[in-house]
Amino acid sequence: MTRDELLARLSPPRLPLDMAALGWREMLALAGIGLLAGLAVALLLRPLLARRPSRRALIRATRGQPPQDRILAIARILGRLPDPLRPAAYGAAPAPDDATLERIALRRGRR
């Protein structure tokens, strides 16, 4: 069976010929739907692709907290408590000032 014979045996299309071919209006509608779908995907992926703040920015954001809370927050940011801050965290020594605390945290954060 050739291609022409196969096409001849098929039942005639039920749609008007104008609807079987895409015109400029249909193409424009499809482009608009594609743009809307792309926008929706971009909005869904936005939280995953957003740039996360650096450790330095997170540590600086703890300024103004009480010393014990700030040491705990820095330990959470770094994932561990830096050794020089252990006595201050457990109350065995006074908490260092803000600049010293940041310097210790940032120095320990790089290693």
Backbone torsions as a table, in degrees:
resi	resn	phi	psi	omega
1	MET	NA	128.3	179.5
2	THR	-87.4	172.4	-178.7
3	ARG	-65.0	-40.5	-179.3
4	ASP	-65.0	-38.8	178.3
5	GLU	-66.7	-40.4	178.2
6	LEU	-61.5	-44.9	179.2
7	LEU	-65.5	-33.1	179.6
8	ALA	-69.8	-32.5	-179.0
9	ARG	-79.6	-18.7	179.4
10	LEU	-66.7	149.5	177.4
11	SER	-71.8	151.6	-178.0
12	PRO	-65.2	150.2	179.9
13	PRO	-64.2	145.6	-178.4
14	ARG	-91.7	-11.4	179.1
15	LEU	-92.6	151.4	173.3
16	PRO	-64.0	153.5	-177.7
17	LEU	-61.0	-29.9	179.2
18	ASP	-64.2	-31.8	-178.7
19	MET	-85.2	-18.6	-178.9
20	ALA	-74.3	-27.8	-179.6
21	ALA	-107.2	143.4	179.3
22	LEU	-83.3	128.8	176.6
23	GLY	-100.0	-175.3	-177.0
24	TRP	-67.6	-31.0	179.1
25	ARG	-67.2	-43.1	179.1
26	GLU	-65.9	-41.2	178.6
27	MET	-63.2	-40.2	178.4
28	LEU	-65.3	-40.2	177.8
29	ALA	-65.0	-42.3	178.4
30	LEU	-64.8	-38.1	177.3
31	ALA	-64.8	-41.4	177.7
32	GLY	-63.7	-42.5	177.8
33	ILE	-64.2	-38.7	177.5
34	GLY	-63.5	-40.9	177.4
35	LEU	-64.6	-41.5	178.1
36	LEU	-65.3	-40.0	177.8
37	ALA	-65.3	-40.5	176.9
38	GLY	-63.4	-40.1	177.4
39	LEU	-63.8	-42.1	179.1
40	ALA	-63.8	-41.8	178.5
41	VAL	-65.3	-41.9	179.4
42	ALA	-62.5	-40.5	178.9
43	LEU	-68.2	-34.7	177.5
44	LEU	-70.2	-34.7	-178.3
45	LEU	-86.7	-9.3	-176.3
46	ARG	-56.2	-45.4	178.6
47	PRO	-64.4	-30.8	-179.5
48	LEU	-75.9	-28.9	-176.4
49	LEU	-98.3	-2.2	-178.6
50	ALA	-67.9	145.0	179.5
51	ARG	-76.0	130.9	-179.0
52	ARG	-86.3	146.7	178.8
53	PRO	-66.6	149.6	-179.1
54	SER	-73.6	166.8	177.1
55	ARG	-61.9	-38.6	179.3
56	ARG	-59.4	-45.1	-180.0
57	ALA	-66.5	-39.4	178.8
58	LEU	-65.6	-40.1	179.6
59	ILE	-68.1	-40.9	178.7
60	ARG	-66.6	-26.4	179.0
61	ALA	-70.6	-13.3	179.0
62	THR	-84.8	-1.5	178.8
63	ARG	-59.7	142.3	178.0
64	GLY	94.9	-9.9	177.4
65	GLN	-82.6	158.3	173.2
66	PRO	-59.9	149.1	-173.8
67	PRO	-53.8	-45.0	-178.0
68	GLN	-65.7	-40.6	178.3
69	ASP	-67.1	-36.8	179.8
70	ARG	-67.2	-40.6	177.9
71	ILE	-63.2	-42.0	177.9
72	LEU	-63.7	-42.0	179.0
73	ALA	-64.2	-40.6	178.4
74	ILE	-65.5	-39.9	177.4
75	ALA	-62.2	-37.8	177.7
76	ARG	-68.0	-39.4	-180.0
77	ILE	-65.9	-44.9	-176.8
78	LEU	-79.2	-21.0	-177.8
79	GLY	90.3	-4.6	176.9
80	ARG	-161.2	162.3	179.3
81	LEU	-92.5	119.9	178.5
82	PRO	-59.7	142.4	-176.7
83	ASP	-55.0	-43.3	179.8
84	PRO	-64.7	-17.7	-179.0
85	LEU	-95.0	-5.4	-177.2
86	ARG	-61.1	-47.7	179.8
87	PRO	-61.0	-38.7	179.8
88	ALA	-70.0	-33.3	-179.3
89	ALA	-68.8	-33.4	-178.1
90	TYR	-96.4	5.7	175.1
91	GLY	82.7	8.9	-179.9
92	ALA	-81.2	-18.4	-179.7
93	ALA	-142.4	157.6	177.1
94	PRO	-69.2	152.3	179.6
95	ALA	-70.3	139.8	177.8
96	PRO	-69.9	164.4	179.1
97	ASP	-69.8	171.2	-173.3
98	ASP	-60.2	-44.8	-177.6
99	ALA	-64.0	-43.3	179.3
100	THR	-65.5	-40.7	179.5
101	LEU	-61.9	-44.1	178.2
102	GLU	-66.2	-41.1	-179.8
103	ARG	-62.3	-43.8	178.6
104	ILE	-63.7	-45.2	-177.7
105	ALA	-65.3	-42.5	-178.3
106	LEU	-72.6	-35.4	177.8
107	ARG	-66.7	-43.2	-179.8
108	ARG	-73.0	-26.2	-177.8
109	GLY	-71.4	-26.8	-177.9
110	ARG	-77.4	-25.4	-174.4
111	ARG	-78.7	NA	NA
